[in-house]
Amino acid sequence: MNNRISRKEKIAEVEKDMAIVRVVSEIIAFSNGIKDDIIAPTRGNPQSAFARQIAMYLTHVGFGISINRVASAFGRDRTTVSYACNLIEDKRDEADFDNYLDNIERLLNEIPPAANLKN
């Protein structure tokens, strides 16, 4: 059995990942009052960088997308995404932050089935 995916399937997977990243990033930016594009290839200010780390975490954990695919979709190295996920997971020990992420995760789970981006 061949586990390789075709070029067409790979392109579709990348496009789906990019759509998920855009949706998650826009929600995180909006909920944090950030007007800048948090996916931008620059680091940006600390608030934007932290919002991007949250978006990376939610893309990986909430949508079950691999660290490598999240890194590719954000244009970052996989170690950057791994660091972000560990940082956000540790921060979830703070009740207010954990509640914030729970609310965002619930919102993401409410995406209508016709537009559902989950794998």
DSSP file (Angstrom, degrees, kcal/mol; ACC not computed):
  #  RESIDUE AA STRUCTURE BP1 BP2  ACC     N-H-->O    O-->H-N    N-H-->O    O-->H-N    TCO  KAPPA ALPHA  PHI   PSI    X-CA   Y-CA   Z-CA
    1    1 A M              0   0    0      0, 0.0     2,-0.6     0, 0.0     0, 0.0   0.000 360.0 360.0 360.0 132.9    0.0    0.0    0.0
    2    2 A N        -     0   0    0      1,-0.1     0, 0.0     2,-0.1     0, 0.0  -0.804 360.0-172.9 -95.4 119.4    1.4    3.4   -1.0
    3    3 A N        +     0   0    0     -2,-0.6     2,-0.2     2,-0.1    -1,-0.1   0.409  50.9 113.2 -90.3   1.3    1.1    6.1    1.7
    4    4 A R        -     0   0    0      1,-0.0     2,-0.3     0, 0.0    -2,-0.1  -0.477  59.9-140.4 -74.8 143.7    2.3    8.8   -0.6
    5    5 A I        -     0   0    0     -2,-0.2    -2,-0.1     1,-0.1    -1,-0.0  -0.777  21.8-106.7-103.4 152.2   -0.2   11.5   -1.5
    6    6 A S     >  -     0   0    0     -2,-0.3     4,-2.4     1,-0.1     5,-0.2  -0.211  29.2-108.8 -70.4 164.6   -0.5   13.0   -5.0
    7    7 A R  H  > S+     0   0    0      1,-0.2     4,-2.5     2,-0.2     5,-0.2   0.898 121.7  52.8 -59.0 -41.4    0.7   16.5   -5.8
    8    8 A K  H  > S+     0   0    0      1,-0.2     4,-2.1     2,-0.2    -1,-0.2   0.905 109.9  47.4 -62.8 -42.4   -2.9   17.5   -6.1
    9    9 A E  H  > S+     0   0    0      2,-0.2     4,-2.3     1,-0.2    -1,-0.2   0.883 111.2  51.9 -66.5 -38.1   -3.8   16.1   -2.7
   10   10 A K  H  X S+     0   0    0     -4,-2.4     4,-2.5     2,-0.2    -2,-0.2   0.914 109.6  48.8 -64.2 -43.7   -0.7   17.8   -1.2
   11   11 A I  H  X S+     0   0    0     -4,-2.5     4,-2.6     1,-0.2    -2,-0.2   0.916 111.7  49.6 -62.4 -42.7   -1.8   21.2   -2.7
   12   12 A A  H  X S+     0   0    0     -4,-2.1     4,-2.2     2,-0.2    -2,-0.2   0.894 110.8  50.3 -63.3 -39.6   -5.3   20.7   -1.3
   13   13 A E  H  X S+     0   0    0     -4,-2.3     4,-2.5     2,-0.2    -2,-0.2   0.922 111.5  47.4 -64.0 -44.9   -3.9   19.9    2.1
   14   14 A V  H  X S+     0   0    0     -4,-2.5     4,-2.6     2,-0.2    -2,-0.2   0.913 112.0  50.0 -63.5 -43.5   -1.6   23.0    2.2
   15   15 A E  H  X S+     0   0    0     -4,-2.6     4,-2.0     2,-0.2    -1,-0.2   0.896 111.3  49.0 -63.1 -39.6   -4.5   25.2    1.0
   16   16 A K  H  X S+     0   0    0     -4,-2.2     4,-2.4     2,-0.2    -2,-0.2   0.922 110.9  50.2 -64.9 -44.4   -6.7   23.7    3.8
   17   17 A D  H  X S+     0   0    0     -4,-2.5     4,-2.6     1,-0.2    -2,-0.2   0.921 110.3  50.2 -59.0 -44.4   -4.0   24.3    6.4
   18   18 A M  H  X S+     0   0    0     -4,-2.6     4,-2.3     1,-0.2    -1,-0.2   0.880 109.7  50.9 -63.6 -38.2   -3.6   27.9    5.2
   19   19 A A  H  X S+     0   0    0     -4,-2.0     4,-2.3     2,-0.2    -1,-0.2   0.909 111.0  48.3 -65.3 -41.9   -7.4   28.5    5.5
   20   20 A I  H  X S+     0   0    0     -4,-2.4     4,-2.8     2,-0.2     5,-0.3   0.933 111.5  50.1 -62.9 -46.2   -7.4   27.1    9.0
   21   21 A V  H  X S+     0   0    0     -4,-2.6     4,-2.8     1,-0.2     5,-0.2   0.906 110.6  50.1 -59.5 -42.8   -4.4   29.3   10.0
   22   22 A R  H  X S+     0   0    0     -4,-2.3     4,-2.4     2,-0.2    -1,-0.2   0.934 112.8  45.7 -63.3 -46.1   -6.1   32.4    8.6
   23   23 A V  H  X S+     0   0    0     -4,-2.3     4,-2.1     2,-0.2    -2,-0.2   0.952 116.8  43.8 -62.4 -50.8   -9.4   31.7   10.5
   24   24 A V  H  X S+     0   0    0     -4,-2.8     4,-2.5     1,-0.2     5,-0.2   0.925 115.1  49.3 -61.9 -45.3   -7.7   30.9   13.8
   25   25 A S  H  X S+     0   0    0     -4,-2.8     4,-2.9    -5,-0.3     5,-0.2   0.895 110.2  50.1 -63.3 -41.5   -5.3   33.9   13.4
   26   26 A E  H  X S+     0   0    0     -4,-2.4     4,-2.7    -5,-0.2    -1,-0.2   0.910 111.9  48.1 -64.4 -41.6   -8.0   36.3   12.6
   27   27 A I  H  X S+     0   0    0     -4,-2.1     4,-2.6    -5,-0.2    -2,-0.2   0.925 114.4  46.0 -64.7 -43.9  -10.1   35.2   15.6
   28   28 A I  H  X S+     0   0    0     -4,-2.5     4,-1.0     2,-0.2    -2,-0.2   0.932 114.2  47.7 -65.7 -45.3   -7.1   35.5   17.9
   29   29 A A  H ><>S+     0   0    0     -4,-2.9     5,-3.0    -5,-0.2     3,-0.7   0.944 114.3  46.9 -60.4 -47.9   -6.0   38.9   16.6
   30   30 A F  H ><5S+     0   0    0     -4,-2.7     3,-1.4     1,-0.2    -2,-0.2   0.919 110.2  51.8 -60.7 -45.2   -9.6   40.2   16.9
   31   31 A S  H 3<5S+     0   0    0     -4,-2.6    -1,-0.2     1,-0.3    -2,-0.2   0.659 114.4  44.7 -70.0 -13.6  -10.1   38.9   20.4
   32   32 A N  T <<5S-     0   0    0     -4,-1.0    -1,-0.3    -3,-0.7    -2,-0.2   0.293 114.0-113.8-109.6   7.1   -6.8   40.6   21.5
   33   33 A G  T < 5 +     0   0    0     -3,-1.4     2,-0.5    -4,-0.3    -3,-0.2   0.809  63.4 151.7  67.5  29.9   -7.5   43.9   19.7
   34   34 A I      < -     0   0    0     -5,-3.0    -1,-0.2    -6,-0.2    -2,-0.1  -0.831  27.4-177.6 -98.7 126.9   -4.6   43.4   17.3
   35   35 A K        +     0   0    0     -2,-0.5    -1,-0.1    -3,-0.1    -5,-0.1   0.662  57.3  91.3 -94.5 -18.9   -5.0   45.1   13.9
   36   36 A D  S    S-     0   0    0      1,-0.1     2,-0.8    -7,-0.1    -2,-0.1  -0.328  90.3-100.8 -74.2 158.1   -1.7   43.7   12.5
   37   37 A D    >   -     0   0    0      1,-0.2     3,-1.1     2,-0.1    -1,-0.1  -0.720  30.6-162.4 -77.3 112.4   -1.5   40.5   10.5
   38   38 A I  T 3  S+     0   0    0     -2,-0.8    -1,-0.2     1,-0.3    -2,-0.0   0.568  86.8  60.7 -78.5  -5.7   -0.1   38.0   13.1
   39   39 A I  T 3  S+     0   0    0    -17,-0.0    -1,-0.3     2,-0.0    -2,-0.1   0.546  76.9 127.9 -91.2  -8.7    0.9   35.6   10.3
   40   40 A A  S <  S-     0   0    0     -3,-1.1    -4,-0.0     1,-0.2    34,-0.0  -0.052  72.9-116.1 -49.2 148.3    3.3   38.2    8.8
   41   41 A P  S    S+     0   0    0      0, 0.0     2,-0.2     0, 0.0    -1,-0.2   0.559  92.6  81.7 -69.4  -6.3    6.8   37.0    8.2
   42   42 A T  S    S-     0   0    0      1,-0.1     0, 0.0     0, 0.0     0, 0.0  -0.584  86.9-120.3 -93.9 162.5    8.2   39.5   10.7
   43   43 A R        -     0   0    0     -2,-0.2    -1,-0.1     1,-0.1    -3,-0.0   0.888  46.0-170.8 -67.9 -38.8    8.2   39.0   14.4
   44   44 A G        -     0   0    0      4,-0.1    -1,-0.1     5,-0.1    -6,-0.0  -0.229  39.6 -31.9  74.4-170.5    6.2   42.1   15.1
   45   45 A N     >  -     0   0    0      1,-0.1     4,-2.5     4,-0.0     3,-0.2  -0.326  68.0-100.1 -78.7 166.6    5.6   43.4   18.6
   46   46 A P  H  > S+     0   0    0      0, 0.0     4,-2.4     0, 0.0     5,-0.2   0.846 122.2  54.5 -57.7 -35.7    5.4   41.1   21.7
   47   47 A Q  H  > S+     0   0    0      2,-0.2     4,-2.1     1,-0.2     5,-0.1   0.920 111.3  44.5 -64.9 -43.0    1.6   41.2   21.7
   48   48 A S  H  > S+     0   0    0     -3,-0.2     4,-2.4     2,-0.2    -1,-0.2   0.894 112.5  52.3 -66.9 -40.1    1.4   40.1   18.1
   49   49 A A  H  X S+     0   0    0     -4,-2.5     4,-2.0     2,-0.2    -2,-0.2   0.910 110.8  47.3 -63.3 -41.9    4.1   37.4   18.7
   50   50 A F  H  X S+     0   0    0     -4,-2.4     4,-2.1     2,-0.2    -1,-0.2   0.904 110.9  51.5 -66.8 -40.3    2.1   36.0   21.6
   51   51 A A  H  X S+     0   0    0     -4,-2.1     4,-2.4     1,-0.2    -2,-0.2   0.899 109.0  51.5 -61.6 -40.2   -1.1   36.0   19.6
   52   52 A R  H  X S+     0   0    0     -4,-2.4     4,-2.6     2,-0.2    -1,-0.2   0.888 107.4  52.9 -63.6 -39.0    0.7   34.1   16.9
   53   53 A Q  H  X S+     0   0    0     -4,-2.0     4,-2.4     2,-0.2    -2,-0.2   0.902 109.2  49.2 -63.5 -40.0    1.9   31.6   19.4
   54   54 A I  H  X S+     0   0    0     -4,-2.1     4,-2.8     2,-0.2     5,-0.2   0.930 111.1  49.8 -62.3 -45.1   -1.7   31.1   20.6
   55   55 A A  H  X S+     0   0    0     -4,-2.4     4,-2.3     1,-0.2    -2,-0.2   0.893 110.2  50.4 -62.7 -40.2   -2.9   30.7   17.0
   56   56 A M  H  X S+     0   0    0     -4,-2.6     4,-2.3     2,-0.2    -1,-0.2   0.937 111.8  48.4 -61.3 -46.6   -0.1   28.1   16.4
   57   57 A Y  H  X S+     0   0    0     -4,-2.4     4,-3.4     1,-0.2     5,-0.5   0.938 113.4  45.7 -59.3 -49.7   -1.2   26.2   19.5
   58   58 A L  H  X>S+     0   0    0     -4,-2.8     4,-1.3     1,-0.2     5,-0.7   0.846 111.1  53.1 -66.9 -33.5   -4.9   26.2   18.6
   59   59 A T  H  X5S+     0   0    0     -4,-2.3     6,-1.2    -5,-0.2     4,-0.7   0.916 117.3  38.5 -65.1 -42.2   -4.1   25.2   15.0
   60   60 A H  H  X5S+     0   0    0     -4,-2.3     4,-0.8    -5,-0.2     5,-0.3   0.962 129.2  28.6 -72.2 -53.4   -2.1   22.2   16.3
   61   61 A V  H  <5S+     0   0    0     -4,-3.4    -3,-0.2    -5,-0.2    -2,-0.2   0.932 124.7  43.8 -77.9 -47.7   -4.2   21.1   19.2
   62   62 A G  H  <5S+     0   0    0     -4,-1.3    -3,-0.2    -5,-0.5    -1,-0.2   0.810 127.6  28.2 -71.8 -30.5   -7.7   22.3   18.1
   63   63 A F  H  <<S-     0   0    0     -5,-0.7    56,-0.6    -4,-0.7    -1,-0.2   0.437 100.4-124.9-111.3  -2.0   -7.5   21.0   14.6
   64   64 A G     <  +     0   0    0     -4,-0.8     2,-0.4     1,-0.2    -4,-0.2   0.791  52.7 157.0  66.1  28.0   -5.0   18.1   15.0
   65   65 A I        -     0   0    0     -6,-1.2    -1,-0.2    -5,-0.3    -2,-0.1  -0.714  46.2-106.5 -88.3 136.0   -2.6   19.5   12.4
   66   66 A S     >  -     0   0    0     -2,-0.4     4,-2.6     1,-0.1     5,-0.2  -0.130  22.9-114.8 -60.6 155.9    1.0   18.2   12.8
   67   67 A I  H  > S+     0   0    0      1,-0.2     4,-2.7     2,-0.2     5,-0.2   0.895 117.0  53.3 -56.7 -42.4    3.7   20.6   14.1
   68   68 A N  H  > S+     0   0    0      1,-0.2     4,-2.2     2,-0.2    -1,-0.2   0.912 110.6  45.5 -62.8 -42.7    5.4   20.4   10.7
   69   69 A R  H  > S+     0   0    0      2,-0.2     4,-2.5     1,-0.2    -1,-0.2   0.888 112.5  50.7 -69.6 -38.2    2.3   21.3    8.8
   70   70 A V  H  X S+     0   0    0     -4,-2.6     4,-2.2     2,-0.2    -2,-0.2   0.933 110.2  50.9 -62.3 -44.5    1.5   24.2   11.2
   71   71 A A  H  X>S+     0   0    0     -4,-2.7     5,-2.8     1,-0.2     4,-0.9   0.923 111.1  47.8 -58.7 -45.2    5.1   25.4   10.8
   72   72 A S  H ><5S+     0   0    0     -4,-2.2     3,-0.6     1,-0.2    -1,-0.2   0.921 111.1  50.4 -62.3 -44.2    4.7   25.4    7.1
   73   73 A A  H 3<5S+     0   0    0     -4,-2.5    -1,-0.2     1,-0.2    -2,-0.2   0.839 116.1  41.7 -65.3 -33.3    1.4   27.2    7.1
   74   74 A F  H 3<5S-     0   0    0     -4,-2.2    -1,-0.2    -5,-0.2    -2,-0.2   0.526 110.8-120.4 -89.6  -6.7    2.8   29.9    9.4
   75   75 A G  T <<5S+     0   0    0     -4,-0.9     2,-0.3    -3,-0.6    -3,-0.2   0.858  73.7 120.1  69.4  35.0    6.1   30.1    7.5
   76   76 A R  S   <S-     0   0    0     -5,-2.8    -1,-0.3    -6,-0.2     2,-0.2  -0.779  70.5 -92.2-125.0 168.1    8.0   29.2   10.6
   77   77 A D    >>  -     0   0    0     -2,-0.3     4,-1.5     1,-0.1     3,-0.7  -0.497  35.5-118.8 -76.2 150.6   10.4   26.5   11.7
   78   78 A R  H 3> S+     0   0    0      1,-0.2     4,-2.5     2,-0.2     5,-0.1   0.807 114.4  59.4 -63.3 -28.3    8.9   23.5   13.4
   79   79 A T  H 3> S+     0   0    0      2,-0.2     4,-2.3     1,-0.2    -1,-0.2   0.831 101.9  54.4 -69.1 -30.1   10.9   24.2   16.6
   80   80 A T  H <> S+     0   0    0     -3,-0.7     4,-2.3     2,-0.2    -2,-0.2   0.912 110.4  45.4 -66.1 -43.1    9.2   27.6   16.7
   81   81 A V  H  X S+     0   0    0     -4,-1.5     4,-2.7     2,-0.2    -2,-0.2   0.909 112.1  51.5 -67.0 -42.2    5.8   26.0   16.7
   82   82 A S  H  X S+     0   0    0     -4,-2.5     4,-2.3     2,-0.2    -2,-0.2   0.919 110.8  48.4 -60.2 -44.2    6.9   23.4   19.2
   83   83 A Y  H  X S+     0   0    0     -4,-2.3     4,-2.7     2,-0.2    -2,-0.2   0.927 111.6  50.1 -59.9 -46.3    8.1   26.2   21.5
   84   84 A A  H  X S+     0   0    0     -4,-2.3     4,-2.7     1,-0.2     5,-0.3   0.917 110.3  49.5 -60.4 -44.7    4.9   28.1   21.1
   85   85 A C  H  X S+     0   0    0     -4,-2.7     4,-2.5     1,-0.2    -1,-0.2   0.914 112.9  46.7 -63.2 -42.9    2.8   25.0   21.9
   86   86 A N  H  X S+     0   0    0     -4,-2.3     4,-2.3    -5,-0.2    -1,-0.2   0.916 112.8  50.3 -64.3 -42.7    4.8   24.3   25.0
   87   87 A L  H  X S+     0   0    0     -4,-2.7     4,-2.0     2,-0.2    -2,-0.2   0.934 114.3  43.2 -60.5 -48.2    4.6   27.9   26.1
   88   88 A I  H  X S+     0   0    0     -4,-2.7     4,-1.2     2,-0.2    -1,-0.2   0.892 111.7  54.0 -68.9 -39.2    0.8   28.1   25.7
   89   89 A E  H  < S+     0   0    0     -4,-2.5     3,-0.5    -5,-0.3    -1,-0.2   0.920 110.7  47.0 -60.5 -42.7    0.2   24.8   27.3
   90   90 A D  H >< S+     0   0    0     -4,-2.3     3,-1.6     1,-0.2    -1,-0.2   0.887 108.3  55.5 -64.1 -39.0    2.2   25.9   30.4
   91   91 A K  H >< S+     0   0    0     -4,-2.0     3,-2.2     1,-0.3     7,-0.2   0.727  88.6  77.6 -67.9 -21.0    0.3   29.2   30.4
   92   92 A R  T 3< S+     0   0    0     -4,-1.2    -1,-0.3    -3,-0.5     6,-0.2   0.621  74.2  79.3 -65.4 -10.8   -3.0   27.2   30.6
   93   93 A D  T <  S+     0   0    0     -3,-1.6     2,-0.6    -4,-0.2    -1,-0.3   0.729  75.9  86.1 -66.6 -20.3   -2.2   26.7   34.3
   94   94 A E  S <> S-     0   0    0     -3,-2.2     4,-2.7     1,-0.1     5,-0.2  -0.741  80.0-143.5 -83.0 121.5   -3.5   30.2   34.7
   95   95 A A  H  > S+     0   0    0     -2,-0.6     4,-2.5     1,-0.2     5,-0.2   0.876  95.7  49.2 -56.3 -45.6   -7.3   29.9   35.1
   96   96 A D  H  > S+     0   0    0      1,-0.2     4,-2.1     2,-0.2    -1,-0.2   0.915 114.0  45.7 -63.2 -42.5   -8.2   33.1   33.3
   97   97 A F  H  > S+     0   0    0     -6,-0.2     4,-2.5     2,-0.2    -2,-0.2   0.905 111.9  51.9 -67.2 -40.9   -6.0   32.2   30.3
   98   98 A D  H  X S+     0   0    0     -4,-2.7     4,-2.6    -7,-0.2    -2,-0.2   0.907 109.8  49.5 -61.4 -42.3   -7.3   28.7   30.3
   99   99 A N  H  X S+     0   0    0     -4,-2.5     4,-2.4    -5,-0.2    -1,-0.2   0.904 109.0  53.0 -62.8 -41.3  -10.9   30.0   30.2
  100  100 A Y  H  X S+     0   0    0     -4,-2.1     4,-2.1     2,-0.2    -2,-0.2   0.945 111.8  44.7 -57.7 -49.7  -10.0   32.3   27.3
  101  101 A L  H  X S+     0   0    0     -4,-2.5     4,-2.9     1,-0.2     5,-0.2   0.889 110.1  55.2 -65.2 -38.4   -8.6   29.4   25.3
  102  102 A D  H  X S+     0   0    0     -4,-2.6     4,-2.3     1,-0.2    -1,-0.2   0.917 108.8  48.9 -58.1 -42.7  -11.6   27.2   26.2
  103  103 A N  H  X S+     0   0    0     -4,-2.4     4,-2.1     2,-0.2    -2,-0.2   0.905 112.2  47.3 -64.3 -42.2  -13.9   29.9   24.8
  104  104 A I  H  X S+     0   0    0     -4,-2.1     4,-2.6     2,-0.2    -2,-0.2   0.913 111.1  51.6 -65.5 -42.4  -11.9   30.2   21.6
  105  105 A E  H  X S+     0   0    0     -4,-2.9     4,-2.0     1,-0.2    -2,-0.2   0.903 109.3  50.4 -61.8 -40.7  -11.9   26.5   21.2
  106  106 A R  H  X S+     0   0    0     -4,-2.3     4,-0.7    -5,-0.2    -1,-0.2   0.919 110.0  50.8 -62.1 -42.9  -15.7   26.4   21.6
  107  107 A L  H >< S+     0   0    0     -4,-2.1     3,-1.1     1,-0.2    -2,-0.2   0.923 109.9  49.2 -59.9 -45.4  -16.0   29.1   19.0
  108  108 A L  H >< S+     0   0    0     -4,-2.6     3,-1.2     1,-0.3    -1,-0.2   0.850 107.2  55.7 -64.0 -34.1  -13.8   27.2   16.6
  109  109 A N  H 3< S+     0   0    0     -4,-2.0    -1,-0.3     1,-0.2    -2,-0.2   0.634  97.2  66.1 -73.0 -12.6  -15.8   24.0   17.1
  110  110 A E  T <<  +     0   0    0     -3,-1.1    -1,-0.2    -4,-0.7    -2,-0.2   0.357  66.6 127.7 -90.8   5.4  -19.0   25.9   16.1
  111  111 A I  S <  S-     0   0    0     -3,-1.2     5,-0.1     1,-0.1    -3,-0.0  -0.466  73.5-103.9 -60.1 126.8  -17.8   26.4   12.5
  112  112 A P    >>  -     0   0    0      0, 0.0     3,-1.4     0, 0.0     4,-0.7  -0.176  25.3-115.4 -56.3 146.4  -20.8   25.1   10.5
  113  113 A P  G >4 S+     0   0    0      0, 0.0     3,-0.7     0, 0.0    -2,-0.1   0.835 114.1  58.2 -53.9 -37.0  -20.3   21.6    9.0
  114  114 A A  G 34 S+     0   0    0      1,-0.3    -3,-0.0     3,-0.0     0, 0.0   0.809 119.4  30.6 -65.0 -27.7  -20.4   22.9    5.4
  115  115 A A  G <4 S+     0   0    0     -3,-1.4    -1,-0.3     2,-0.0    -4,-0.1   0.305  87.7 139.9-109.3   6.4  -17.5   25.2    6.2
  116  116 A N    <<  -     0   0    0     -3,-0.7    -7,-0.1    -4,-0.7    -6,-0.0  -0.299  31.8-171.0 -59.5 126.3  -15.9   22.9    8.7
  117  117 A L        +     0   0    0    -98,-0.1    -1,-0.2    -2,-0.1   -97,-0.1   0.418  42.9 121.2 -99.0  -0.6  -12.1   23.0    8.2
  118  118 A K              0   0    0      1,-0.1   -54,-0.1   -98,-0.0   -55,-0.1  -0.282 360.0 360.0 -66.7 151.4  -11.3   20.1   10.6
  119  119 A N              0   0    0    -56,-0.6    -1,-0.1     0, 0.0   -56,-0.0   0.482 360.0 360.0 -67.6 360.0   -9.5   17.1    9.3
